[in-house]
Amino acid sequence: MLTAEVLYDMPKHTTLLQTFVWQTLDVAPSFLRLAKFLDFWRREIDAVIHSVRFASGEPLIPAALRKVDGIIRRH
């Protein structure tokens, strides 16, 4: 799991930094999806990237299921 925070400014509002948070599955250390995303941003979006921070870790998995043999109720 990769989480990236992009700080950027718009051409008409250069004194105001805005943030965009993006999550995806990506493989370290190459981070090809992040590189493609940033290339797309630079090519297609009319905003200048100020900085990018990212964190990577293991993807979340669903909790393990286990069979319950009985239920004990207390009042």
N, CA, C and O of each residue as an XYZ file, in Angstrom:
300
protein
N       0.854     -1.167      0.000
C       0.000      0.000      0.000
C       0.897      1.226      0.000
O       1.853      1.314      0.771
N       0.583      2.152     -0.858
C       1.334      3.399     -0.971
C       0.374      4.552     -0.735
O      -0.704      4.598     -1.328
N       0.756      5.474      0.122
C       0.004      6.705      0.337
C       0.924      7.863     -0.027
O       2.031      7.981      0.498
N       0.451      8.713     -0.930
C       1.245      9.861     -1.370
C       0.473     11.142     -1.078
O      -0.732     11.228     -1.317
N       1.189     12.132     -0.557
C       0.614     13.452     -0.314
C       1.332     14.433     -1.243
O       2.548     14.609     -1.159
N       0.570     15.058     -2.116
C       1.126     16.003     -3.088
C       0.726     17.414     -2.656
O      -0.461     17.721     -2.541
N       1.717     18.263     -2.421
C       1.459     19.686     -2.177
C       1.659     20.410     -3.503
O       2.665     20.216     -4.185
N       0.696     21.240     -3.854
C       0.764     21.905     -5.160
C       0.160     23.296     -5.068
O      -0.556     23.620     -4.121
N       0.460     24.104     -6.060
C      -0.187     25.409     -6.164
C      -0.726     25.595     -7.574
O      -0.195     25.055     -8.545
N      -1.786     26.368     -7.653
C      -2.412     26.669     -8.939
C      -1.765     27.935     -9.501
O      -1.341     28.799     -8.733
N      -1.684     28.057    -10.818
C      -1.027     29.227    -11.423
C      -1.617     30.576    -10.980
O      -0.876     31.550    -10.844
N      -2.921     30.647    -10.755
C      -3.539     31.918    -10.362
C      -3.444     32.172     -8.865
O      -3.687     33.294     -8.418
N      -3.096     31.154     -8.078
C      -3.035     31.287     -6.622
C      -1.701     30.736     -6.110
O      -1.673     29.759     -5.362
N      -0.614     31.360     -6.513
C       0.714     30.828     -6.198
C       1.102     30.962     -4.729
O       2.060     30.326     -4.290
N       0.384     31.771     -3.965
C       0.714     31.912     -2.544
C      -0.039     30.911     -1.668
O       0.168     30.870     -0.455
N      -0.902     30.114     -2.270
C      -1.707     29.151     -1.527
C      -1.308     27.733     -1.920
O      -1.425     27.354     -3.086
N      -0.836     26.943     -0.947
C      -0.522     25.535     -1.207
C      -1.742     24.686     -0.900
O      -2.402     24.874      0.123
N      -2.033     23.765     -1.779
C      -3.136     22.833     -1.584
C      -2.569     21.428     -1.493
O      -1.431     21.180     -1.890
N      -3.368     20.510     -0.967
C      -2.886     19.146     -0.796
C      -3.825     18.153     -1.458
O      -5.037     18.357     -1.516
N      -3.237     17.077     -1.953
C      -3.975     15.984     -2.570
C      -3.376     14.689     -2.032
O      -2.168     14.476     -2.130
N      -4.211     13.826     -1.466
C      -3.746     12.552     -0.918
C      -4.249     11.443     -1.821
O      -5.419     11.415     -2.203
N      -3.349     10.525     -2.158
C      -3.652      9.458     -3.110
C      -3.130      8.144     -2.564
O      -1.998      8.074     -2.086
N      -3.959      7.083     -2.632
C      -3.545      5.761     -2.175
C      -3.703      4.758     -3.308
O      -4.651      4.819     -4.090
N      -2.745      3.826     -3.376
C      -2.780      2.774     -4.381
C      -1.886      1.631     -3.929
O      -1.111      1.769     -2.983
N      -2.001      0.521     -4.603
C      -1.065     -0.574     -4.389
C       0.113     -0.357     -5.322
O      -0.072     -0.163     -6.524
N       1.317     -0.388     -4.780
C       2.514     -0.171     -5.581
C       3.644     -1.001     -4.989
O       3.585     -1.403     -3.827
N       4.670     -1.256     -5.790
C       5.770     -2.124     -5.370
C       7.024     -1.296     -5.140
O       7.477     -0.567     -6.022
N       7.579     -1.424     -3.930
C       8.844     -0.753     -3.609
C       9.980     -1.551     -4.211
O       9.797     -2.756     -4.389
N      11.102     -1.015     -4.533
C      11.479      0.395     -4.420
C      11.219      1.196     -5.690
O      11.497      2.395     -5.714
N      10.696      0.579     -6.743
C      10.550      1.304     -8.010
C       9.350      2.253     -8.022
O       9.422      3.318     -8.636
N       8.250      1.889     -7.358
C       7.043      2.717     -7.300
C       6.626      3.204     -8.689
O       6.508      4.407     -8.927
N       6.407      2.265     -9.592
C       6.059      2.603    -10.979
C       4.715      3.316    -11.091
O       4.569      4.227    -11.905
N       3.729      2.915    -10.287
C       2.416      3.578    -10.357
C       2.510      5.031     -9.897
O       1.869      5.909    -10.474
N       3.305      5.283     -8.865
C       3.496      6.663     -8.401
C       4.189      7.490     -9.480
O       3.806      8.635     -9.722
N       5.193      6.928    -10.120
C       5.900      7.643    -11.189
C       4.957      7.964    -12.351
O       4.992      9.069    -12.891
N       4.116      7.001    -12.735
C       3.147      7.246    -13.820
C       2.136      8.315    -13.430
O       1.770      9.163    -14.244
N       1.687      8.269    -12.171
C       0.737      9.270    -11.689
C       1.346     10.670    -11.727
O       0.699     11.616    -12.176
N       2.579     10.806    -11.259
C       3.222     12.125    -11.254
C       3.512     12.608    -12.672
O       3.412     13.805    -12.943
N       3.869     11.704    -13.580
C       4.036     12.094    -14.988
C       2.726     12.593    -15.571
O       2.700     13.601    -16.277
N       1.625     11.882    -15.276
C       0.301     12.310    -15.735
C      -0.023     13.699    -15.180
O      -0.509     14.565    -15.907
N       0.246     13.903    -13.896
C      -0.039     15.193    -13.248
C       0.704     16.315    -13.974
O       0.110     17.330    -14.335
N       1.995     16.124    -14.183
C       2.800     17.178    -14.830
C       2.339     17.460    -16.258
O       2.414     18.595    -16.727
N       1.869     16.435    -16.937
C       1.469     16.558    -18.340
C       0.054     17.119    -18.500
O      -0.187     17.911    -19.411
N      -0.895     16.722    -17.626
C      -2.312     17.007    -17.863
C      -2.960     17.999    -16.895
O      -4.000     18.571    -17.224
N      -2.390     18.215    -15.737
C      -3.045     19.048    -14.721
C      -2.343     20.398    -14.636
O      -1.115     20.483    -14.601
N      -3.148     21.438    -14.604
C      -2.622     22.807    -14.593
C      -2.322     23.241    -13.155
O      -2.893     24.209    -12.654
N      -1.427     22.514    -12.511
C      -0.997     22.839    -11.150
C       0.466     22.448    -11.031
O       0.901     21.451    -11.607
N       1.218     23.233    -10.285
C       2.651     23.002    -10.127
C       2.876     22.245     -8.821
O       2.441     22.680     -7.755
N       3.564     21.102     -8.919
C       3.851     20.312     -7.731
C       4.941     20.995     -6.918
O       6.016     21.305     -7.432
N       4.654     21.224     -5.654
C       5.625     21.813     -4.735
C       6.467     20.712     -4.101
O       7.695     20.800     -4.078
N       5.808     19.674     -3.588
C       6.524     18.558     -2.966
C       5.620     17.334     -2.912
O       4.396     17.433     -3.004
N       6.263     16.175     -2.759
C       5.548     14.905     -2.645
C       6.143     14.147     -1.468
O       7.355     13.946     -1.388
N       5.268     13.729     -0.553
C       5.679     12.849      0.546
C       4.911     11.549      0.374
O       3.732     11.553      0.019
N       5.596     10.424      0.631
C       4.874      9.166      0.511
C       5.353      8.181      1.559
O       6.472      8.264      2.066
N       4.465      7.246      1.866
C       4.759      6.175      2.809
C       4.279      4.875      2.189
O       3.272      4.843      1.482
N       5.007      3.812      2.462
C       4.671      2.523      1.889
C       4.682      1.478      2.989
O       5.483      1.542      3.921
N       3.787      0.522      2.867
C       3.721     -0.560      3.847
C       2.980     -1.744      3.274
O       2.593     -1.746      2.105
N       2.787     -2.739      4.096
C       2.061     -3.927      3.669
C       0.587     -3.584      3.478
O       0.033     -2.795      4.243
N      -0.053     -4.169      2.464
C      -1.485     -3.920      2.285
C      -2.284     -4.526      3.438
O      -1.896     -5.537      4.023
N      -3.386     -3.894      3.741
C      -4.263     -4.409      4.789
C      -4.974     -5.657      4.279
O      -5.359     -5.729      3.112
N      -5.142     -6.619      5.145
C      -5.845     -7.844      4.774
C      -7.050     -8.003      5.688
O      -7.045     -7.497      6.810
N      -8.075     -8.693      5.226
C      -9.241     -8.899      6.083
C      -8.877     -9.743      7.293
O      -7.941    -10.542      7.255
N      -9.619     -9.558      8.346
C      -9.392    -10.346      9.552
C      -9.651    -11.825      9.272
O     -10.512    -12.172      8.463
N      -8.908    -12.678      9.940
C      -9.078    -14.117      9.756
C     -10.401    -14.560     10.381
O     -10.790    -14.094     11.452
N     -11.069    -15.456      9.695
C     -12.317    -16.000     10.210
C     -12.028    -17.288     10.949
O     -11.140    -18.050     10.568
N     -12.776    -17.525     12.000
C     -12.633    -18.786     12.710
C     -14.007    -19.263     13.141
O     -14.903    -18.461     13.406
N     -14.159    -20.554     13.205
C     -15.425    -21.169     13.549
C     -15.624    -21.109     15.067
O     -14.706    -21.370     15.845
N     -16.856    -20.754     15.464
C     -17.205    -20.720     16.881
C     -18.089    -21.915     17.148
O     -19.097    -22.118     16.471
N     -17.703    -22.726     18.160
C     -18.456    -23.943     18.466
C     -19.649    -23.694     19.378
O     -20.582    -24.498     19.383
N     -19.654    -22.648     20.125
C     -20.763    -22.408     21.037
C     -20.804    -20.965     21.481
O     -19.854    -20.211     21.270
N     -21.910    -20.582     22.098
C     -22.091    -19.228     22.589
C     -22.467    -19.316     24.062
O     -23.350    -20.089     24.435
N     -21.817    -18.547     24.879
C     -22.143    -18.472     26.312
C     -22.770    -17.111     26.550
O     -22.171    -16.077     26.254
N     -23.990    -17.123     27.091
C     -24.691    -15.857     27.355
C     -24.740    -15.615     28.847
O     -25.003    -16.525     29.633
N     -24.485    -14.387     29.221
C     -24.593    -13.985     30.617
C     -25.533    -12.799     30.709
O     -25.530    -11.923     29.844
N     -26.324    -12.775     31.746
C     -27.281    -11.677     31.929
C     -26.681    -10.579     32.713
O     -27.339     -9.570     32.967
